[in-house]
Amino acid sequence: MKLFRVGSTAFACVLLLSACQQGEDVGDDQAEEDETPPIPVETGVPVRGDIFATYTGTAPIEAFAEADVIAKVDGEVRELHVEEGDMVNKNQILATLDGDRLRLELSESQARLKKMQRDYQRNQELQEKGLISEGDFEKIQYDLEALEASFNLASLELDYTQIRAPIAGVVSERYLKLGNTIKTGEPVFRVTSFDPLVAYMHVPEREFRQIGAGQPVHIEIDALTGAPVIASVTRVSPVVDPDTGTFKITIELSGADHGIKPGMFGRMNIVYDKHENVLQVPRSAIIETASDISVFVVEDEIGIRKTVETGFNGNGMVEITSGLRDGENVIIVGHVGLKNGANVVVVNSPEGDAQ
């Protein structure tokens, strides 16, 4: 019996000691939770303003008008009047070929024409007097018209020794050199017009009802700095390509005013709708999951998660259609991994806008 009492007493002591240790552990855990520091965040106040619905795509910039200048007669290059990079007007002389043979042919044709003109005048007087038949006189008329055509052709071919620009623009390429002998049909220059420039985009058919002629386009070009270039949609193809499921649109812009050159690559933002004076937050504030879209706001140093509905987005901002009010402090930095109801500390001034 004494042995049992000793054992019972020892067992009671062990239980008491264990309970004390557990109480200390619980107290330590509670102290750790109480001492957890608040999570630093940055906040901003939502802003109101206009926001646009856009379709974004990329396309190279091209010249709307570009022409290879072709030699229309054979000849040796005697003079070069322009160089690559020179601006030229339509019909401006670019180069001159030798025209010695053609000048001789023109002189010969002119001499035959003058002789026939004198013969025609004499025979006209005889015909009026009835001294030659009507058939003979008509033959002389036909011969005169044929010589006039030959003379005009010789004049035209001589004029072709002056190689002219078919369009106004800039000389983008020169294929010939001084002293070269060129053949008929050989390209000698390329002239490119910088105004207007165009970009052709192939847009998915689901956007067919959204895109229309006249809509503004904001073009961002990596090679240029500054604000986006404003252009417009000028043409929309009325058909959808069945092979690609896309339709073609044409965007037209002026390159002369912005330093844009053909071959540059542009990011096209086509504006097809606009919401005015709507509530907006930065895209960085938005939390998207498979089930909802939400943001965190700060209330009494507590991070509160709120489900929201969104509308248009653009320029780094997202339209909030419901779930958020003006003036709320929205967490824009530090919400990743943040739990609803967690203690937070704002490390910036939320005054002003959410940007």
C-alpha positions in Angstrom: 0.0 0.0 0.0 2.8 2.4 0.7 4.4 1.6 -2.6 1.1 2.5 -4.4 0.8 5.8 -2.6 4.4 6.8 -3.6 3.7 5.9 -7.2 0.4 7.8 -7.3 2.1 10.8 -5.8 4.9 10.7 -8.4 2.5 10.3 -11.3 0.5 13.4 -10.0 3.7 15.4 -10.0 4.5 14.4 -13.5 1.0 15.5 -14.8 1.3 18.8 -13.0 4.7 19.5 -14.4 3.4 18.6 -18.0 0.4 20.9 -17.6 2.7 23.7 -16.5 4.9 23.2 -19.5 2.0 23.1 -21.9 0.6 26.3 -20.4 4.0 28.0 -20.9 4.1 26.8 -24.6 0.6 28.2 -25.2 1.5 31.4 -23.7 4.7 31.6 -25.8 2.7 30.9 -29.0 0.1 33.6 -28.1 2.9 36.0 -27.4 4.5 35.3 -30.8 1.2 35.9 -32.5 0.7 39.1 -30.6 4.2 40.2 -31.5 3.8 39.5 -35.3 4.7 42.8 -37.0 2.2 44.4 -39.5 2.9 43.9 -43.2 4.2 47.0 -45.0 2.1 48.0 -48.0 1.7 51.0 -50.3 -1.7 52.3 -51.1 -3.4 54.8 -53.4 -6.8 56.4 -53.9 -8.8 55.4 -57.0 -9.1 58.0 -59.7 -11.8 59.0 -62.0 -11.3 59.7 -65.7 -12.0 58.5 -69.2 -10.8 55.0 -70.2 -10.8 53.5 -73.7 -11.4 50.0 -75.1 -8.7 49.2 -77.5 -7.5 46.4 -79.8 -3.8 46.1 -79.9 -1.6 44.6 -82.6 1.7 45.0 -84.4 2.5 45.8 -88.0 5.3 47.2 -90.1 5.0 50.7 -91.5 4.9 50.7 -95.3 4.9 53.4 -98.1 1.5 53.7 -99.7 3.1 54.9 -102.9 6.4 53.5 -104.1 7.6 53.2 -107.7 10.6 51.8 -109.5 11.6 54.1 -112.3 12.1 52.1 -115.5 14.3 53.1 -118.5 12.0 53.6 -121.5 14.8 53.8 -124.1 18.4 52.5 -124.4 21.3 54.8 -123.8 24.4 55.8 -121.9 24.0 57.8 -118.6 25.4 61.2 -119.3 24.1 63.1 -116.2 22.8 62.3 -112.7 20.7 65.0 -111.2 19.7 63.4 -107.9 21.1 61.1 -105.3 19.6 58.8 -102.7 17.8 60.7 -100.0 16.9 63.6 -102.3 13.3 64.8 -102.3 11.8 65.0 -105.8 8.6 66.2 -107.4 6.5 64.4 -109.9 8.0 64.6 -113.4 11.3 66.0 -112.1 14.3 64.9 -114.1 16.4 62.3 -112.3 19.0 61.5 -115.0 19.8 62.2 -118.6 20.8 59.6 -121.3 22.6 60.3 -124.5 20.1 61.0 -127.3 22.3 61.4 -130.3 20.7 58.6 -132.4 17.2 59.7 -131.4 17.9 63.3 -132.3 19.0 62.2 -135.7 15.9 60.1 -136.2 13.8 63.0 -135.1 15.4 65.3 -137.6 14.9 62.8 -140.3 11.2 62.3 -139.4 10.7 66.1 -139.2 12.2 66.6 -142.7 9.9 63.9 -144.2 6.9 65.5 -142.5 7.7 68.9 -143.8 8.0 67.6 -147.4 4.7 65.8 -147.1 3.0 68.9 -145.7 4.1 70.8 -148.8 2.9 68.0 -151.1 -0.4 67.9 -149.2 -1.0 71.7 -149.7 -0.3 71.5 -153.5 -2.5 68.5 -153.9 -5.2 70.2 -151.9 -5.3 73.0 -154.4 -5.4 70.5 -157.3 -8.2 68.6 -155.6 -10.2 71.8 -155.3 -9.8 72.4 -159.0 -10.8 68.8 -159.7 -7.4 67.9 -161.2 -6.8 64.8 -159.0 -9.2 62.1 -157.9 -10.7 61.9 -154.5 -9.0 58.5 -153.9 -5.5 59.9 -154.7 -6.1 62.9 -152.4 -7.2 60.7 -149.5 -4.0 58.5 -149.9 -1.9 61.7 -149.5 -3.9 62.5 -146.4 -3.2 59.1 -144.9 0.5 59.4 -145.7 0.6 62.8 -144.0 -1.1 61.4 -140.8 1.4 58.5 -140.8 4.4 60.9 -140.9 2.9 63.0 -138.2 2.6 59.9 -136.0 6.2 58.9 -136.7 7.4 62.4 -135.9 5.5 62.4 -132.6 6.9 59.0 -131.7 10.5 60.2 -132.4 9.9 63.2 -130.2 8.5 61.0 -127.4 11.5 58.7 -127.6 13.9 61.6 -127.4 12.1 62.9 -124.4 12.4 59.5 -122.7 16.2 60.2 -122.5 15.2 62.5 -119.7 14.4 60.0 -116.9 11.7 61.6 -114.7 10.1 60.8 -111.3 6.7 59.1 -111.7 5.6 60.3 -108.3 6.6 62.9 -105.7 8.7 61.5 -102.8 12.3 60.7 -101.9 14.9 58.8 -103.9 15.2 55.7 -101.8 17.5 53.7 -104.2 19.7 54.5 -107.2 20.6 51.5 -109.4 22.7 53.2 -112.1 26.0 55.0 -112.3 27.4 57.7 -114.5 28.6 56.2 -117.8 26.5 53.1 -117.5 24.7 51.9 -120.7 21.2 50.8 -119.7 18.6 48.9 -121.6 14.9 49.6 -122.1 12.9 48.2 -119.2 15.8 48.3 -116.8 15.1 49.8 -113.3 17.2 52.9 -112.6 15.7 54.5 -109.5 13.2 53.8 -106.8 11.1 56.7 -105.5 9.2 56.3 -102.2 6.5 58.6 -100.9 6.4 59.2 -97.1 3.0 60.8 -97.1 0.9 59.0 -96.5 2.4 55.9 -94.9 0.2 52.8 -94.2 0.1 49.8 -91.9 -1.9 46.7 -92.8 -3.2 44.6 -89.9 -4.9 41.2 -90.0 -7.5 41.2 -87.2 -9.3 38.1 -85.8 -12.9 37.9 -87.0 -14.3 38.2 -83.5 -13.3 41.8 -83.6 -15.2 42.4 -86.9 -18.1 44.4 -85.3 -15.7 46.5 -83.2 -13.4 47.9 -85.8 -14.5 50.5 -88.3 -13.2 53.2 -90.6 -12.5 56.5 -88.9 -11.5 55.1 -85.5 -8.4 56.7 -84.0 -5.2 54.6 -83.7 -2.4 55.4 -81.2 0.9 54.1 -82.7 3.9 53.4 -80.5 7.2 53.0 -82.5 10.2 51.7 -80.6 12.6 53.6 -82.8 11.1 56.9 -81.9 10.6 58.6 -78.5 7.8 60.8 -77.3 4.1 60.5 -77.3 2.3 57.9 -79.5 1.5 59.0 -83.1 -2.2 59.5 -83.7 -3.5 58.0 -87.0 -6.8 56.5 -88.1 -8.3 53.4 -89.6 -9.0 54.3 -93.3 -10.3 51.0 -94.7 -11.7 47.7 -93.4 -12.0 44.7 -95.7 -15.6 43.6 -96.0 -14.6 39.9 -96.1 -13.0 37.5 -93.7 -10.2 35.2 -95.0 -11.5 31.7 -94.4 -7.9 30.2 -94.2 -6.7 32.5 -91.4 -10.0 33.7 -89.8 -8.9 37.3 -90.1 -9.9 40.4 -92.0 -7.5 43.2 -93.2 -7.6 46.8 -92.0 -5.6 49.7 -93.4 -4.2 52.4 -91.0 -3.0 55.6 -92.6 -0.7 58.1 -91.1 1.6 61.0 -92.1 5.2 60.1 -91.8 6.6 63.5 -92.8 5.5 65.2 -89.6 6.8 62.6 -87.1 10.1 61.2 -88.7 8.5 57.8 -89.4 10.2 55.8 -92.1 8.9 52.8 -94.1 10.1 49.6 -92.5 9.7 50.7 -88.9 7.7 48.4 -86.7 4.7 49.9 -84.8 2.4 48.8 -82.0 -1.1 49.7 -83.0 -3.8 50.6 -80.4 -7.1 50.9 -82.1 -9.7 52.8 -79.9 -13.2 51.4 -80.5 -15.1 52.5 -77.4 -14.9 55.0 -74.5 -16.2 55.1 -70.9 -16.2 58.6 -69.4 -15.4 59.6 -65.8 -15.2 56.1 -64.4 -13.5 54.8 -61.3 -10.0 53.3 -62.0 -7.2 51.6 -60.1 -3.7 50.6 -61.3 -3.5 47.1 -62.8 -1.0 46.1 -60.1 -3.8 46.4 -57.5 -6.0 43.7 -59.2 -5.9 40.1 -57.9 -7.4 37.6 -60.3 -8.2 34.0 -59.4 -10.2 31.3 -61.1 -13.3 32.3 -59.0 -13.2 36.1 -58.7 -11.4 39.4 -59.1 -10.6 41.4 -56.0 -8.5 44.2 -54.4 -7.3 44.8 -50.9 -8.2 48.1 -49.1 -6.9 49.3 -45.8 -9.4 49.9 -43.0 -8.1 50.8 -39.5 -4.7 49.3 -40.3 -6.3 46.0 -41.4 -6.1 44.6 -45.0 -9.6 43.9 -46.2 -10.2 41.9 -49.4 -13.0 43.1 -51.6 -14.5 41.4 -54.6 -14.9 43.8 -57.5 -16.1 43.8 -61.1 -14.0 45.3 -63.8 -14.6 46.9 -67.2 -12.2 48.4 -69.7 -8.4 48.6 -69.1 -5.7 50.6 -70.7 -2.5 52.6 -70.0 -1.9 50.5 -66.9 -5.3 51.3 -65.4 -8.4 49.1 -64.9 -12.0 50.3 -64.7 -13.9 49.3 -61.5 -17.6 49.0 -62.2 -18.7 47.7 -58.7 -17.3 46.7 -55.3 -15.2 49.8 -54.6 -16.0 53.4 -53.6 -14.2 56.7 -54.2 -11.7 57.6 -51.5 -10.9 54.0 -50.3 -7.2 53.3 -49.8 -6.4 50.5 -52.2 -3.3 48.4 -51.7 -1.2 48.6 -54.8 2.1 47.1 -53.5 2.4 44.4 -50.9 -0.8 42.5 -51.3 0.9 39.4 -52.8 0.3 36.6 -50.2 -1.6 39.0 -47.9 -4.4 37.3 -45.9 -7.8 38.9 -45.4 -7.8 40.7 -42.0 -4.0 40.8 -41.6 -2.4 43.8 -39.9 -0.8 46.2 -42.3 1.2 49.4 -42.1 1.0 52.0 -44.9 4.6 53.1 -45.8 3.6 55.8 -48.3 1.2 58.7 -48.3 -2.2 57.5 -49.9 -3.2 61.1 -50.6 -3.7 61.9 -54.2 -4.4 59.3 -56.9 -3.7 55.6 -57.1 -0.9 56.0 -59.5 
